[in-house]
Amino acid sequence: MGPQDQLFASGPDNPDGYWEHKNFRAINERILGTFGGGWDLPPSLAAGWYEDERLRPLRSEAERLLREFDGHERWGWKDPRNSLTLPFWMDLFPEVRVVVCLRNPLEVAQSLRKRAMSSYAFSLNLWTIHNQRLLDALPEDRYIVTHYETYFYRPTVELRRVLDFLRLPASDQLVARARTSTLKSLRHHSVTTQQLLEANVSPQLSDLYLRLCRQAGWDDDRPFFPRRPDGGDATEEVLV
């Protein structure tokens, strides 16, 4: 994820840290700014936009940044802006594998409203744009969807599923240590799929969210599925 001094420090919303690399985020912001937008105002982008001549200096900067990770067998970066800029990075690094972190759109909207950042309608539209553009950019075999709620119900199973997709080896002891981390203090909102549908959201949003839930293997009514490959029940105690 990069040197500690290159990661954004913790804050009230994320006391354990954001784990976002400053330089990746800066490049993403400048990419969006080049086309007159930002994370909260996604610009309209034409096909092949990542080859725009105006991005040439940023492309060189991004290549230098990626070279800093040479010699590291496994590395990565986190930034929600990647949902909008991913074609730029995939052109530089075609073999990238992406973890799509899914959360109920109403919870996202409530979080943004609490921080006085936007209205519900604005946030829900923003959620739709970010996630739709992300899926439009990704080949089906290049990403995995993991639902936030899953880590309250079957953290070990979900951690293993994501690690296997990323081909990241981890001992049982390491996974056990990771799953003991509680998310309760960070969970300020909890909304069911039914509540989302009853909120009269757009068909595009509801269809997209349900599609992503299926890919993540998440169902509000049956939070303890799927079954393990050996046929056993994959339930775990809730982390609270």
Secondary structure as UniProt FT lines:
FT   HELIX           4..6
FT   TURN            12..13
FT   TURN            15..16
FT   HELIX           22..34
FT   TURN            35..36
FT   TURN            39..40
FT   TURN            47..48
FT   HELIX           49..51
FT   HELIX           53..55
FT   HELIX           56..67
FT   TURN            68..71
FT   TURN            80..81
FT   HELIX           82..92
FT   TURN            94..95
FT   STRAND          98..102
FT   HELIX           105..114
FT   TURN            115..116
FT   HELIX           120..137
FT   HELIX           140..142
FT   STRAND          143..147
FT   HELIX           148..152
FT   HELIX           155..166
FT   HELIX           172..179
FT   HELIX           184..186
FT   HELIX           193..198
FT   TURN            199..200
FT   HELIX           203..216
FT   TURN            220..221
FT   TURN            223..224
FT   TURN            229..230
//
